[in-house]
Amino acid sequence: MAIHNKSHHNHALMSLNKMRKDNTLKNKTTADFDPPEKPVICLNIMDCCDFLKEIPDNSIQLICIDPPYNLELAGWDIYDNYIEWASQWLNEAYRVLSESGSIVIFGGIQFRGVKSGDLIDIIQYVRHNTKFKLINTITWYYKNGMSAHRYFANRHEEVIWLAKSNNYYFDLDAVRVPYTEEQLQLALKDKRLNPENTRKGKNPTNVWEISRLNGNSKERVGHPTQKPVEIIDRFVKALSYPGSVVLDFFAGSGTVGRVCISEGRHCLMCDSDPATTEYFNKHLELMKELGQDTEYISTQTVDDFFSADEIEGVI
Ligand SMILES: C[S@@+](CC[C@H](N)C(=O)[O-])C[C@H]1O[C@@H](n2cnc3c(N)ncnc32)[C@H](O)[C@@H]1O
């Protein structure tokens, strides 16, 4: 349920801001932050390039996007010169990210013709035209997918993680994968591993096995390319901290907003398709069915978002 509430100034956020200015976020983890009482969420139906223009410099901790690639999968896959269009939002993404901020971009490698784009085009552009640093390429591996007879059936997608600077925030502890008891006992005997970290769990590595959403998945809200909560959750936990601002300017169904409500991050979203509002409401209904807290503060505009007391101190 959306709540409009201008509460008291959030001192935790203000001290966070000071830490960020002191450039000390690099070595922090989730445990160093208090989650906001309620996250602030803003969902706008508009073009991403117009939306980005409204966002202040250095105000965003994490951008998590799953862009269109001109694959003619839907009405929104329509750009004449893909990389010329993408370069506009890539440059804006760099501007709005904070010093400790990151962007993750979902995609694949698909060469379908001159008009289509893919992650290779994006990597080529950012490498030669921006100061982004490529930190990881994550292979998202899934066992469920379409069958094929004229080529090997596809079972992976890629996600690139780019940071604005080397002072990027990364909380590995928040996303470690627990060992089984047997694995743990073996790992504790391995002299190369730090036992304290071993007890916290293993590094998930850059190959993640997470099922895709099947057509009949309970998580489905109707968007054709909806991403699983589990994969978004890992990025949000590792690359943003409680009370920071996450941005998705190709929101689709609003999976990123859903995860932000669960994880105590503020979230700015936009999509050119008005159906996003319905999809997002469906996400909220599903969360309620699962007994999850869906309370958040809703703002209509980017200005209102950054004026909310809960956001004070973030920029
Ligand atoms: C691949 S989908 C995102 C799906 C999303 N990750 C999810 O989990 O539901 C890409 C979205 O980008 C939106 N889109 C395409 N061009 C856009 C533009 N110029 N501005 C804003 N949104 C756009 C489409 O409407 C579509 O919903």
The ligand as an ORCA input file, in Angstrom:
! r2SCAN-3c Opt
* xyz 0 1
  C      13.213     -6.251    -21.361
  S      11.928     -5.293    -20.741
  C      12.267     -5.117    -19.003
  C      11.677     -6.249    -18.143
  C      11.973     -6.094    -16.652
  N      13.371     -6.317    -16.369
  C      11.131     -7.009    -15.758
  O      11.698     -7.789    -14.958
  O       9.903     -6.965    -15.842
  C      12.328     -3.742    -21.434
  C      11.307     -2.646    -21.162
  O      11.828     -1.433    -21.717
  C      10.721     -0.618    -22.069
  N      11.194      0.429    -23.003
  C      11.568      0.298    -24.295
  N      11.969      1.483    -24.821
  C      11.852      2.393    -23.800
  C      12.119      3.787    -23.686
  N      12.589      4.493    -24.718
  N      11.900      4.383    -22.490
  C      11.412      3.690    -21.442
  N      11.128      2.363    -21.488
  C      11.348      1.721    -22.645
  C       9.694     -1.589    -22.648
  O       8.383     -1.075    -22.568
  C       9.934     -2.838    -21.787
  O       8.958     -2.933    -20.773
*
